[in-house]
Amino acid sequence: MIRLLSTRPRTATALLLWQRQYAVSAAERLGSYASEDMTNVDHLVIGGGVVGLAVGRQLAARQGNTLVVEKNRGFGMETSSRNSEVIHAGIYYPKTSLRTRLCIEGKNMLYKYCKEHNVPFKKTGKWVVAQSDEQAEYLRQLAAHCADVDVPVHMVSQKQAKHDEPCVQAHAVLASPTTGIIDSHALMSALHQDLTERGADLAVGTEVQAIHRDDTGGYGVLVATGDSDVPYMAVRAASVVNAAGLWADRIACMLVPDDHEWHSKYKLHFAKGRYYLHTNSSNSPSISVQRLVYPVPDKQITSLGTHLTLDMGGAIRFGPDLEWVSSNTDYATDGGEPIKKVAAAIAEYLPMIQAKDLAPGYTGIRPKLQLPGGVFRDFVIKEESDAGFPGFVNLVGIESPGLTSSLAIAQMVDRLLH
């Protein structure tokens, strides 16, 4: 069990008064700690979302101690719990990209992990549906790409499609049988249990304030604890993994001066998406669908479109739509496209849907390296020795398919460090 030391260079009250008097910066606070007053760990993982938990679990299997810190009051309260809960097949992204490789590896690892740890999941399969000849040609090209990366897909005839999903309208259909759904909360609970059983710790309500490279080759990290008696603690870590999701660019840039390339190279852009619940309103036709249904994505794969997904109870939900926002904490469900426009987009493949059948559900925010309207950007998963920070691993732009890839990302991080 790792305990964050409460020993301070001064008493907590005196230090707090001193900090207030001189408006001490987080970096200066960190520098005020003597080495003997710091909690020592071998691996510090910043971020307790699904990727951070998976990395913590993986590193905890090695010798030494591992600490995962999460600024929120519990694990997985941001992107990891505000998504479609889909196990992706790995069909969309470039062949050589990390997003393709880690999605395919992670999908196989995740199905195995769910079976072994009783995490609810269902291999529902998924259809990508075209509404024109041009979109049908995209599906044929996508099928050829999938054959190239060894992901099973097949075209579905219109007759078979109408038999299998009579509520769905499509000019052409590409089926992805290895796509599924998962209870993401149960997955994160299992990962948390695993990492604690392996001797690691998760400290929630613990927010990183400053990081520096120390004289011994490790890293000093200042965290705010939320404890009024001891508001700050210092950790010394031999290695650090930045798995901070929506905050990963800010964490990375704590290490470097204001003119460093990381400020532009790792800058995140926030894509907010709203999810809508199917309400089965009175006087509306009954809609039954057995699998996930996705429209053809935009050319830059910025979004996979407002798609139909199922939860573990079989309830239908739609989303996400796409709105670029400046804040990574803006989870308001209002705003965005008028619900009639959302319904019209869904009605292209589910013609019985009406605006009155939709109710606002929840929102999520995706941390994108890709600029609005910009070209595809891959995951950043990099051990930063080349930048002068050995043992520091940045995970930046980990959006979809991050949940699917989480176990494979953790394995890659382990290899980078060891």
C-alpha positions in Angstrom: 0.0 0.0 0.0 1.5 3.4 -1.1 0.8 6.2 1.3 1.2 9.8 0.3 3.5 11.3 3.0 2.0 14.1 5.1 5.5 15.1 6.4 6.2 18.6 5.2 9.2 21.0 5.1 7.0 23.1 7.4 3.7 22.6 9.2 0.8 22.5 6.8 -0.7 25.6 8.3 2.5 27.6 8.2 3.3 26.5 4.7 -0.2 27.4 3.4 0.1 30.8 4.9 3.6 31.3 3.4 2.2 30.1 0.0 -0.6 32.6 0.1 1.6 35.5 1.2 4.1 35.0 -1.6 1.6 33.7 -4.3 3.9 30.7 -4.7 3.6 28.9 -8.1 3.0 25.1 -8.3 6.5 24.7 -9.6 7.9 26.6 -6.6 5.8 24.6 -4.2 7.2 21.4 -5.7 10.7 22.7 -5.3 10.2 23.4 -1.6 10.1 19.7 -0.8 13.1 17.8 0.4 13.6 14.4 -1.1 12.8 12.7 2.3 9.4 14.4 2.4 8.3 12.9 -1.0 6.4 9.7 -1.6 8.5 7.4 -3.8 7.0 5.2 -6.5 8.4 3.3 -9.4 5.5 4.1 -11.8 3.2 7.0 -11.6 0.2 7.0 -13.9 -1.6 10.3 -14.3 -5.3 9.7 -15.1 -7.8 7.1 -13.9 -9.8 6.6 -17.0 -10.0 3.2 -18.7 -6.5 3.7 -20.3 -4.9 4.8 -17.1 -6.4 1.9 -15.2 -5.3 -0.5 -17.8 -1.7 0.9 -17.8 -1.7 0.8 -13.9 -2.8 -2.8 -14.0 -0.1 -3.7 -16.5 2.7 -2.0 -14.7 1.6 -3.4 -11.3 2.5 -6.8 -12.6 6.2 -5.7 -12.5 8.5 -5.4 -9.5 8.2 -2.1 -7.7 5.2 0.0 -6.7 2.7 1.7 -9.0 0.4 4.7 -8.2 -2.5 5.9 -10.3 -3.7 9.4 -9.6 -7.1 10.8 -10.7 -8.3 14.3 -10.2 -12.0 13.4 -10.0 -13.7 11.8 -7.0 -13.8 8.4 -8.8 -12.3 6.6 -11.7 -13.5 6.9 -15.3 -15.8 10.0 -14.9 -14.9 11.7 -18.2 -14.4 10.3 -21.7 -14.3 6.7 -20.4 -17.9 6.8 -19.2 -19.3 9.2 -21.7 -19.1 7.2 -25.0 -20.9 4.6 -27.1 -19.5 1.7 -25.1 -18.6 -0.1 -28.4 -15.9 -2.7 -28.9 -14.7 -1.6 -32.3 -13.4 -4.0 -34.9 -10.7 -1.7 -36.3 -12.0 -1.0 -39.8 -11.7 2.7 -40.5 -8.2 4.0 -39.9 -5.0 3.8 -42.0 -3.3 0.3 -42.1 -0.1 1.4 -40.5 -1.7 3.6 -37.8 -1.6 2.9 -34.1 -5.4 3.4 -34.1 -5.8 0.4 -36.4 -3.1 -1.9 -34.9 -4.0 -1.3 -31.3 -7.7 -1.5 -31.9 -7.4 -4.9 -33.5 -5.1 -6.2 -30.8 -7.1 -4.6 -28.1 -10.4 -6.0 -29.4 -9.1 -9.5 -29.1 -7.6 -8.9 -25.7 -10.7 -7.2 -24.5 -13.1 -10.0 -25.5 -10.8 -12.5 -23.7 -10.6 -10.3 -20.6 -14.3 -9.8 -20.4 -14.9 -13.6 -20.5 -12.2 -14.2 -17.8 -13.4 -11.4 -15.5 -17.2 -11.6 -16.0 -17.5 -8.2 -17.6 -20.8 -7.9 -19.4 -20.4 -7.7 -23.2 -22.2 -8.8 -26.3 -20.8 -9.4 -29.8 -23.7 -7.7 -31.6 -22.0 -7.1 -34.9 -22.4 -3.8 -36.8 -23.6 -2.6 -40.1 -22.2 0.4 -42.0 -25.0 1.5 -44.3 -24.7 3.4 -47.6 -27.5 5.5 -49.1 -26.1 6.2 -52.5 -23.9 4.6 -55.2 -21.1 6.9 -54.1 -21.4 5.7 -50.5 -21.7 2.1 -51.7 -18.3 2.5 -53.5 -16.9 3.6 -50.2 -18.1 0.4 -48.6 -16.4 -1.7 -51.3 -13.2 0.2 -50.7 -13.6 -0.2 -46.9 -14.1 -4.0 -47.4 -10.8 -4.2 -49.4 -9.0 -2.2 -46.6 -10.4 -4.6 -44.0 -9.1 -7.6 -46.0 -5.7 -5.9 -46.0 -5.7 -5.5 -42.2 -7.3 -9.0 -41.6 -10.5 -7.8 -40.1 -13.5 -9.9 -41.1 -16.3 -8.0 -42.9 -18.8 -8.9 -45.7 -21.3 -7.2 -47.9 -25.0 -7.9 -47.2 -27.5 -8.1 -50.1 -30.5 -5.8 -50.0 -32.8 -8.8 -49.7 -30.9 -10.2 -46.8 -30.6 -6.8 -45.2 -34.4 -6.3 -45.3 -34.9 -9.8 -43.9 -32.5 -9.3 -41.0 -33.3 -5.7 -40.1 -36.7 -4.7 -41.6 -36.6 -1.3 -39.8 -33.3 -0.3 -41.4 -33.1 1.4 -44.8 -29.9 1.0 -46.9 -28.7 1.1 -50.5 -25.8 -1.1 -49.5 -24.6 -2.7 -46.3 -21.1 -3.8 -45.0 -21.3 -6.1 -42.0 -18.7 -6.1 -39.3 -19.3 -9.3 -37.2 -16.6 -8.7 -34.6 -18.0 -5.4 -33.4 -19.7 -5.5 -30.0 -20.8 -3.6 -26.9 -19.5 -3.6 -23.4 -20.4 -2.3 -19.9 -17.6 0.2 -19.6 -18.2 0.8 -15.9 -17.9 -2.9 -15.1 -14.7 -3.0 -17.2 -13.2 -0.2 -15.2 -14.2 -1.8 -11.9 -12.5 -5.0 -13.0 -9.3 -3.2 -14.0 -9.3 -1.3 -10.7 -9.7 -4.5 -8.7 -6.9 -6.1 -10.8 -4.5 -3.3 -10.1 -5.2 -3.2 -6.4 -4.8 -7.0 -6.1 -1.4 -6.6 -7.8 -0.4 -4.1 -5.1 -0.9 -0.8 -6.9 -3.0 2.1 -5.6 -5.5 4.5 -7.0 -5.6 8.0 -5.4 -8.8 9.8 -6.4 -9.4 13.5 -5.8 -5.7 14.0 -6.5 -4.8 16.5 -9.2 -1.4 17.0 -10.7 -0.2 20.7 -10.3 3.5 20.6 -11.4 6.1 18.1 -12.8 9.8 18.5 -13.1 12.8 16.3 -13.9 14.9 15.8 -10.8 18.6 15.4 -10.4 18.4 11.6 -9.9 16.8 11.0 -13.4 13.3 10.6 -12.1 10.4 13.0 -11.8 9.0 15.2 -9.0 5.3 15.6 -9.1 3.2 18.0 -7.0 -0.4 16.9 -6.4 -3.3 18.8 -4.8 -5.1 16.5 -2.4 -8.4 18.3 -1.6 -7.5 17.9 2.1 -7.6 21.3 3.9 -5.1 20.2 6.5 -2.5 18.9 3.9 -3.5 20.5 0.6 -0.4 19.5 -1.4 1.8 16.4 -1.5 4.9 15.6 -3.5 5.6 12.3 -5.3 8.9 11.2 -6.7 8.5 8.7 -9.6 11.1 6.8 -11.5 8.8 6.8 -14.5 5.6 8.7 -15.4 2.8 7.8 -17.8 0.6 10.7 -18.9 -2.8 9.1 -19.4 -4.8 12.2 -18.6 -7.2 12.1 -21.6 -8.8 15.5 -22.0 -6.0 17.1 -20.0 -3.0 15.2 -21.5 -1.7 18.2 -23.4 -1.6 20.3 -20.3 0.1 17.6 -18.3 2.8 17.1 -20.9 3.4 20.9 -21.1 4.0 21.1 -17.4 7.5 19.6 -18.1 8.6 22.1 -20.8 9.1 25.8 -21.3 6.4 28.0 -23.0 8.2 28.0 -26.3 8.6 24.2 -26.5 7.2 22.4 -29.6 4.9 20.3 -27.4 2.6 23.2 -26.9 1.6 23.1 -30.5 2.4 19.4 -31.3 0.3 18.0 -28.5 -2.5 20.7 -28.5 -5.9 19.1 -28.1 -9.1 20.1 -29.7 -12.4 19.2 -28.0 -15.2 17.5 -30.0 -18.4 17.4 -28.0 -21.0 14.8 -28.9 -24.6 14.5 -27.7 -26.3 11.2 -27.2 -30.1 10.7 -27.6 -32.3 8.1 -26.1 -35.1 6.4 -28.0 -38.2 7.0 -26.0 -40.8 4.7 -27.7 -43.3 7.6 -27.6 -47.0 6.9 -28.0 -48.4 6.7 -31.5 -45.0 6.0 -32.9 -44.1 2.8 -34.9 -42.3 0.2 -32.9 -38.6 0.0 -33.8 -36.6 -3.1 -33.3 -32.9 -3.5 -34.2 -30.6 -6.4 -33.4 -27.2 -4.8 -34.2 -25.4 -1.5 -34.3 -26.0 0.7 -37.4 -23.6 3.3 -38.6 -23.8 5.7 -41.5 -20.8 6.2 -43.8 -18.3 8.5 -42.0 -17.0 11.8 -43.2 -13.9 11.7 -45.5 -11.5 12.8 -42.7 -13.0 10.3 -40.2 -13.5 13.2 -37.8 -16.7 11.5 -36.7 -18.4 8.2 -37.4 -21.7 9.9 -37.7 -24.8 9.9 -35.5 -25.1 6.1 -35.2 -27.4 3.7 -33.6 -26.1 1.7 -30.7 -27.6 -0.7 -28.1 -26.9 -0.8 -24.4 -26.5 -4.1 -22.5 -30.3 -4.2 -21.9 -31.1 -3.8 -25.6 -32.3 -0.2 -25.4 -31.6 2.0 -28.5 -29.6 5.2 -28.3 -28.2 7.5 -31.0 -25.1 9.6 -31.2 -22.8 11.2 -30.9 -23.2 14.3 -33.0 -20.3 16.7 -33.4 -19.7 20.2 -32.0 -16.3 21.7 -31.6 -16.1 23.4 -28.2 -13.4 25.4 -26.4 -14.0 23.8 -23.0 -13.2 20.3 -22.0 -15.7 20.4 -19.2 -18.8 21.5 -21.1 -21.2 18.6 -20.7 -24.4 20.6 -21.1 -26.9 18.7 -23.3 -28.6 21.9 -24.6 -27.4 23.6 -27.8 -26.1 21.7 -30.8 -28.2 20.8 -33.8 -32.0 21.1 -33.5 -33.5 17.8 -32.6 -35.4 17.8 -35.8 -32.1 17.9 -37.8 -30.7 15.1 -35.6 -33.8 13.0 -36.3 -33.5 13.7 -40.0 -30.0 12.4 -40.1 -31.0 9.2 -38.3 -34.1 8.8 -40.6 -31.7 8.3 -43.5 -31.1 4.8 -42.3 -34.0 4.4 -39.8 -36.9 6.1 -41.6 -39.5 5.4 -38.9 -37.7 7.7 -36.4 -39.3 11.0 -35.6 -38.1 13.9 -33.5 -40.7 13.1 -30.8 -39.0 9.7 -30.4 -35.7 11.3 -29.2 -34.8 12.6 -25.8 -31.5 14.2 -24.8 -29.4 11.6 -22.9 -25.8 12.6 -22.1 -22.8 14.2 -23.7 -19.1 13.2 -24.1 -16.0 15.1 -25.2 -13.3 13.6 -27.4 -9.7 14.8 -27.1 -8.6 15.3 -30.7 -5.3 16.1 -32.1 -7.0 16.6 -35.4 -8.1 20.2 -36.1 -11.7 20.9 -37.1 -11.7 20.0 -40.8 -8.1 18.8 -40.6 -6.5 15.6 -41.7 -6.4 12.4 -39.7 -4.1 12.4 -36.7 -3.0 9.2 -35.0 -2.7 8.4 -31.3 0.5 9.7 -29.7 2.1 7.0 -27.6 5.7 8.0 -27.0 8.4 7.5 -24.5 10.1 10.9 -24.5 13.8 10.1 -24.3 14.4 11.9 -27.6 13.0 15.1 -26.0 15.2 14.7 -22.9 12.7 13.0 -20.7 13.5 9.3 -20.3 10.9 7.2 -18.5 8.2 9.7 -19.3 5.5 8.4 -21.6 2.9 10.7 -23.3 -0.5 9.3 -24.3 -2.1 12.2 -26.2 -5.2 12.2 -28.5 -6.5 8.9 -27.1 -10.0 9.1 -28.4 -12.0 6.4 -30.2 -11.1 3.6 -30.3 -9.3 4.2 -27.0 -11.6 2.0 -24.9 -11.3 -0.9 -27.3 -7.5 -0.4 -27.5 -6.9 0.1 -23.7 -5.3 -3.2 -22.9 -3.1 -3.1 -26.0 -2.1 0.5 -25.2 -1.1 -0.7 -21.7 1.0 -3.5 -23.1 2.7 -1.0 -25.5 3.5 1.3 -22.6 5.0 -1.5 -20.6 7.2 -2.4 -23.6 8.3 1.3 -24.0 9.4 1.4 -20.3 10.8 -2.0 -20.0 
